[in-house]
Amino acid sequence: MRRPSLLAGAGTLVLAAGALGAWWVADRPAADPGGVSPQVATVGSGRGADVDGDGFDDLAVGMPDAPVQGQAGAGKVALVHGSGKGRTVGRHQTVSGAVDGEAVRAGDRFGAALALGDLDGDGYADLVVGASGRTAGGEKGAGAVTVVFGSRSGLSRTAVDFHAPAPTPGGRFGGQLALGDFDHDGLDDVAVVDGRQVAVVSGAKDLRSAGAEGVTVHTPPGGGGGTDRIATGDVDGDGYDDLVTVAHADDPADGGTLGVLPGSREGLKGARPGERVELPFAGYAPVVGDINGDGKDDVLLATGFGDGPRDAVLRTYPGSTDGLDVTGAVAWRGPLHLSDTARLADLDGDGHDDLVVGDDQNGAGAITVIRGGTHWLGPATARTISLDTKGVAGAAEPNDRFGSTLAQGDYNGDGTPDLAVGAPGKSHGRGAVSLLPGSPSGLTGRNSTIFGPDALNDPAPKASFGASLGG
């Protein structure tokens, strides 16, 4: 059966609904990972990543380079279910982009970006998948996003997909997305980078139907040339999630702008006057979380560039009732960490989000964990963890790219978030994910485990397993 046309006029977004059919694989027993610790801590988003409602977060692992039905780079996603026993790879599901029986295509890159959240308010987290290379609206490489709905048994057989209001060839819609409840209605909304703008699909109880509400389109502060990165969080503490953006007006190498679009009862609205930060480049990644524990999310900047101002890297802008506190920005005074892979999560349960930042380490990869507190991030607390760290399962090898993707959530139900670390280059491109449990002592690597697609009965070569994590 052919998928209904998704093309619509500007400002309107038609969702196509259908059964998952051939692209859904129900809970499959996992192969013995071999040498993997029996204690598995899994990770999701911390935003409501429990797909089956059993009280344990679940982890989505992207394989955007995996072949599907003989089509190279069609991509697929594995959902690994959390468990009180800690060993989560024993129950999982796998999905690809073959919605409504339509053939997958080479280069679709289904799984390029992932998120988990409850979009329809039924109490089960839904899987949001970006397929940045998909043909949409007749335009090759325009990109699309698919929502697979959660249920008591895990991923259901119902999905909707959508693309940009005005799809463009090579637009790569779905390559960057984030979830947030911008109108505080209890339903997660989806924000997707759409070239110069950000498209937002609001969560709705009837989202499973084909004729759901439309999309709102927003131009980030200082934008107009392109939108680079987005993140979400409640910066002003008013209960509405805000959209944090980095955008540029013309050439991204000439400068960028960090800005915040505040949430409200009506959804996202225009930025407050002065609530923006001019950046030397547009390649900074905004990272959002509550570092000082005051109930307002703070915004930290990460970048992989080394030729910009040193004190712009890992600079923190505190959240306040007026939005970003630009004048009270806190510069990082520790060793320089050049990485645009970073995450804020309370890994020791002390009420302060900790910073996890990636480190290339000549291709093998590592992460550095810096504890947050009332006095922000303390360089003296920094701890570097790699696959060669004592007690960490696995072994570091060249080109592993350990730390190039991150996700967090409570997957063993102990009340403390754990960390999932992607190593998509491991085993000659097959990829792997390392699961590091959080604890009152922070992230130590003890009782960690590592698994690749083989542990999920999926021996796909060069799948880049872990190239994206959700959610």
SULTAPE-V824740 format. One record per backbone hydrogen bond with DSSP energy under -1.0 kcal/mol. CO is the residue of the C=O (numbers start at 1). NH is the residue of the N-H. E is the energy in kcal/mol with one decimal. If there is no record, write none. Layout:
# SULTAPE-V824740
co:CO nh:NH e:E
co:CO nh:NH e:E
This chain:
# SULTAPE-V824740
co:9 nh:12 e:-2.1
co:16 nh:161 e:-1.4
co:18 nh:159 e:-2.0
co:19 nh:100 e:-1.4
co:20 nh:23 e:-2.1
co:21 nh:24 e:-1.4
co:23 nh:96 e:-1.1
co:42 nh:411 e:-1.1
co:44 nh:408 e:-1.3
co:49 nh:51 e:-1.1
co:49 nh:58 e:-2.4
co:50 nh:125 e:-2.3
co:59 nh:80 e:-3.4
co:60 nh:470 e:-2.5
co:61 nh:78 e:-2.6
co:62 nh:466 e:-2.0
co:62 nh:467 e:-1.0
co:63 nh:66 e:-1.9
co:63 nh:76 e:-1.1
co:66 nh:75 e:-2.8
co:68 nh:71 e:-2.1
co:71 nh:68 e:-1.7
co:71 nh:74 e:-1.5
co:72 nh:107 e:-1.8
co:73 nh:109 e:-2.4
co:74 nh:110 e:-2.6
co:76 nh:63 e:-2.6
co:77 nh:95 e:-2.7
co:78 nh:61 e:-3.2
co:79 nh:93 e:-2.1
co:80 nh:59 e:-2.8
co:83 nh:86 e:-1.4
co:86 nh:88 e:-1.2
co:88 nh:91 e:-1.8
co:91 nh:81 e:-2.3
co:92 nh:28 e:-1.5
co:93 nh:79 e:-3.3
co:94 nh:25 e:-1.5
co:95 nh:77 e:-2.9
co:97 nh:99 e:-2.2
co:98 nh:101 e:-1.2
co:99 nh:102 e:-2.2
co:105 nh:108 e:-1.6
co:108 nh:133 e:-2.4
co:109 nh:112 e:-1.6
co:113 nh:130 e:-2.9
co:115 nh:128 e:-2.9
co:117 nh:126 e:-3.0
co:118 nh:188 e:-2.7
co:126 nh:117 e:-1.9
co:127 nh:148 e:-3.1
co:128 nh:115 e:-1.6
co:129 nh:146 e:-2.8
co:130 nh:111 e:-2.0
co:130 nh:112 e:-1.7
co:131 nh:134 e:-1.6
co:131 nh:144 e:-1.4
co:134 nh:143 e:-3.1
co:136 nh:139 e:-2.1
co:139 nh:136 e:-2.0
co:139 nh:142 e:-1.5
co:140 nh:170 e:-2.1
co:141 nh:172 e:-2.4
co:142 nh:173 e:-2.9
co:144 nh:131 e:-3.1
co:145 nh:162 e:-2.7
co:146 nh:129 e:-3.2
co:147 nh:160 e:-2.0
co:148 nh:127 e:-2.9
co:149 nh:156 e:-3.4
co:151 nh:154 e:-2.1
co:154 nh:151 e:-1.0
co:157 nh:20 e:-1.5
co:158 nh:149 e:-2.0
co:159 nh:18 e:-2.0
co:160 nh:147 e:-3.5
co:161 nh:16 e:-1.8
co:162 nh:145 e:-2.9
co:168 nh:171 e:-2.1
co:172 nh:175 e:-1.8
co:176 nh:193 e:-2.1
co:178 nh:191 e:-3.0
co:180 nh:182 e:-1.3
co:180 nh:189 e:-2.0
co:181 nh:241 e:-2.0
co:182 nh:264 e:-1.2
co:189 nh:180 e:-1.8
co:190 nh:201 e:-2.6
co:191 nh:178 e:-2.2
co:192 nh:199 e:-2.7
co:194 nh:197 e:-2.1
co:195 nh:227 e:-2.4
co:197 nh:194 e:-3.1
co:198 nh:218 e:-2.4
co:199 nh:192 e:-2.9
co:200 nh:216 e:-2.2
co:201 nh:190 e:-2.7
co:204 nh:207 e:-1.7
co:206 nh:209 e:-1.9
co:216 nh:200 e:-2.8
co:218 nh:198 e:-2.5
co:220 nh:223 e:-2.0
co:226 nh:248 e:-2.6
co:229 nh:246 e:-2.1
co:231 nh:244 e:-3.3
co:233 nh:235 e:-1.2
co:233 nh:242 e:-2.8
co:234 nh:297 e:-2.8
co:242 nh:233 e:-1.6
co:243 nh:261 e:-3.0
co:244 nh:231 e:-2.1
co:245 nh:259 e:-2.5
co:246 nh:228 e:-2.9
co:246 nh:229 e:-1.2
co:247 nh:257 e:-2.5
co:248 nh:225 e:-2.3
co:248 nh:226 e:-1.7
co:251 nh:254 e:-1.9
co:252 nh:282 e:-1.6
co:256 nh:279 e:-3.3
co:257 nh:247 e:-2.1
co:258 nh:277 e:-2.5
co:259 nh:245 e:-2.7
co:261 nh:243 e:-2.7
co:262 nh:269 e:-2.1
co:264 nh:267 e:-1.9
co:272 nh:275 e:-1.9
co:274 nh:276 e:-2.1
co:277 nh:258 e:-3.0
co:279 nh:256 e:-1.8
co:285 nh:302 e:-2.1
co:287 nh:300 e:-3.0
co:289 nh:291 e:-1.1
co:289 nh:298 e:-3.3
co:290 nh:353 e:-2.8
co:298 nh:289 e:-2.1
co:299 nh:317 e:-3.5
co:300 nh:287 e:-2.9
co:301 nh:314 e:-2.7
co:302 nh:285 e:-3.6
co:303 nh:339 e:-1.2
co:309 nh:312 e:-1.5
co:310 nh:313 e:-1.4
co:312 nh:315 e:-1.0
co:315 nh:301 e:-1.8
co:316 nh:330 e:-3.1
co:317 nh:299 e:-2.4
co:318 nh:325 e:-2.8
co:320 nh:323 e:-2.2
co:324 nh:326 e:-1.2
co:326 nh:329 e:-1.3
co:330 nh:316 e:-2.8
co:337 nh:339 e:-1.1
co:341 nh:358 e:-2.7
co:343 nh:356 e:-3.0
co:345 nh:347 e:-1.5
co:345 nh:354 e:-2.8
co:347 nh:439 e:-1.5
co:354 nh:345 e:-2.3
co:355 nh:370 e:-2.9
co:356 nh:343 e:-2.3
co:357 nh:368 e:-2.6
co:359 nh:366 e:-1.7
co:360 nh:365 e:-1.3
co:361 nh:364 e:-1.4
co:363 nh:401 e:-2.7
co:364 nh:402 e:-2.2
co:366 nh:359 e:-2.4
co:367 nh:385 e:-3.1
co:368 nh:357 e:-2.4
co:369 nh:383 e:-2.1
co:370 nh:355 e:-2.8
co:371 nh:378 e:-1.4
co:373 nh:376 e:-2.0
co:378 nh:381 e:-2.0
co:379 nh:382 e:-1.5
co:383 nh:369 e:-3.1
co:385 nh:367 e:-2.7
co:386 nh:389 e:-1.5
co:389 nh:392 e:-2.3
co:397 nh:400 e:-1.5
co:400 nh:425 e:-2.2
co:401 nh:404 e:-1.8
co:405 nh:422 e:-2.3
co:407 nh:420 e:-3.1
co:409 nh:411 e:-1.0
co:409 nh:418 e:-2.5
co:410 nh:57 e:-2.0
co:411 nh:83 e:-1.4
co:418 nh:409 e:-1.5
co:419 nh:436 e:-3.1
co:420 nh:407 e:-1.7
co:421 nh:434 e:-2.9
co:422 nh:403 e:-2.0
co:423 nh:426 e:-1.9
co:425 nh:429 e:-1.4
co:426 nh:431 e:-3.1
co:427 nh:430 e:-1.1
co:429 nh:464 e:-2.6
co:430 nh:465 e:-2.5
co:432 nh:423 e:-2.9
co:433 nh:451 e:-2.2
co:434 nh:421 e:-2.9
co:435 nh:449 e:-1.5
co:436 nh:419 e:-2.9
co:439 nh:442 e:-2.6
co:445 nh:448 e:-1.3
co:449 nh:435 e:-2.9
co:451 nh:433 e:-2.7
co:452 nh:455 e:-1.1
co:453 nh:456 e:-1.2
co:453 nh:458 e:-2.4
co:454 nh:457 e:-1.8
co:463 nh:65 e:-1.2
co:464 nh:467 e:-2.2
co:468 nh:62 e:-2.9
co:470 nh:60 e:-2.7
